Amino acid sequence: MGTTNDHKPVTLTMSLTYGVDDRLVRAVISVESGGDRWAWNPEPRYRWFWNVRTWQPFRPVTADEVKAKTPPPDFPTLAGDPDQEWWGQQASWGPMQVMGAVAREFGFRGRYLTELCDASGIGMEMGGRVLAARLKWANGDVDAALASYNGGPAGNEPGRAQKRNAAYVAKVRAALRA
């Protein structure tokens, strides 16, 4: 396991590339994984999937498909078994805990989603892209961007007094002050 300071060279580069405050990125890393590049968290009821053949959202899945132990027959993969991609898209990966499906949406084309934990920093680079996009979506409203980074835009809109993921925002704000 590392610390958020272990990732500082990558977070500084991301800050310059995407215009996201380096301290904010390191606070997200602190909350999401404590700096552990091998962090992995499955979310088996996750419903957002990305089609790696068309690079568009995968069709809406049914409740039965979400509960199933295997992916739908039409779910594509870049390499290996479709199960790897299906379950990988339903997990968060690496120091910034980017969901596999979100990494695909933001352009990650690695053969396997486990590459998001690689020492090259690709997982953090994906997290930086997502965080920058959330900040743009939120018109610079950092709380809305953080809440949507963690839980998606619904219920976390800019200007909304109570964010659905308010507890997450508070944790990141506390990490920023530390």
N, C-alpha and C positions, 0 to 999 in steps of 0.2 A: 504494500500500500504506500502511496505517496502522500504528499501534502499539496495544498493548492499552490504553494510557492515552487514546488517541483515543476509545475506546468507554466511558470511565468514566461519563459521564452515563447511558448506557443500562444499564450493568452495575449501577450504584447503584440505579436504579429497579427492575431485576429482583431485586436483593437484597432490597429492601423488599417487592416484590410476592410473591415466591416463598420468601422466607426462606433464600436461598442466600448464603453468604459472598461478597461482592464480589471479594475476593482470589482465591477459588477459581474464580469465573467467569473472571476475567482470566487466571489460570494456564491454564485450559482453552483460552481463545482464543489464548494465546501458543503453546501446543503444537500446537493444531489448524491455525492459519493464520498465526501471527505477526502477527495483527491485520488481515490483508488481507480486506476485505469481499467481494472478488471471487473468493476462493478457491473452487475447484471440484475435486472428485475423483471420477471415475467408478469404480464397482466393479461391473463387468459380470457377475459371477457372484452378485450379491446375490439372495437368494431370498425376501425378505419384501416383500410388496406390499400396498397398501391400496386398497380399492374406494372410489372417490370418489363413487359414486352411492348406495351403501348405508351408507357410513361404518363399514364393518366390514372385517376382514381379507379380502383377496382370497383366493380358493380356493388351496389348495396348487398350486404350479406343478410341472410335470414337469421332469426333467433336460433333455429335448429343448427344452422351452419356454425354459429358462434359457439354453441355447446358441443359440437362434434369433436371427435378426437383426431380427425383427419381433415385436410383442406378440401374445399369443393373441387371436383374434377377439372374445372376450367381455371383454377388458380395457377398462374405461371411462376416459373423460377428461372434464375439465371444459371444456376449450377446445382448439382446434387439433387436431393429429394425435395419435392414440393413441401413436405412437412417442415424442412429446415427454414424455408422462406416464410411459410405461414406462421410458425411459432416465433421465428425471429422478428417478424414485423409486429408481434404482440409483446415485445420485450423492450426495455430501455437498456442502453449500452454505454459503457465507458464513463469517464469522469463527469460529463454533462448529462448523462442518462437520457440520450436522445432515443425516442421510440424508433424502432426499425422502420416502420411505415413512413414516419415523418422524414427520416434520413433518406429514404427512397424518393419521397416527394421533393426533397430539396437537392436531388441530383446525385446521391450516393450510388455508384454503379459497381461497387466491389462485388465479387462473386458471392461472398458470404457476409452476413451482417456482423459476425464476430470480428470482422476487420475493424469495426468501430472502436474496439479496445486496443488497437495496435499502437505501439510506441511512437509511430510517425505523427500522431496527433490528429488523424483524420476524423475521429469521433468528436474531438473538441472543435475542429474546423466546422463540422456539420452543426454542432451546437451553436457556434458563433453565427453561422448563417441563419439558423432558426431564430435565435435571439434578436439579431438585427432585423429580420423580417417582422417579428412581433413588435419591436419598437416602432418600426415604420407604420405597421397596421394601427398601433395605438397612438399615433401622432406624438410620440415621445413620452406618453404617459407610462412611466417606468412600472408602476404597480400593475396596470392593465397588461403590459407586456410580460411581466414576470408571471402573473396569474395565468395568462394564456400559454406561455411557454410550458408551464407545468400541467395545465389541464385543458388546453384548447380555448378558442375564442368564446364559445357559448357561455354566457353567464359572467364573463370577465371583460366586457366591453369598456372602452375608455369612457370616463365620466360616470360610470355606474358606481354608486356609493359603496355598495357591499359586493365585493368580488366573491365568486364561488370558491376561489382558491385563496382566500384572504390569509389563512394560516401559513400557507407556503410563502406568500409575499412577506409576512412578518418574519419568518425565519431567514429569508435572504436579506432583508433590511438589517436584522440583528447581526448577520455575518458581515455585512458591510461596515457596521460600527465597530466590530471586534478588531 
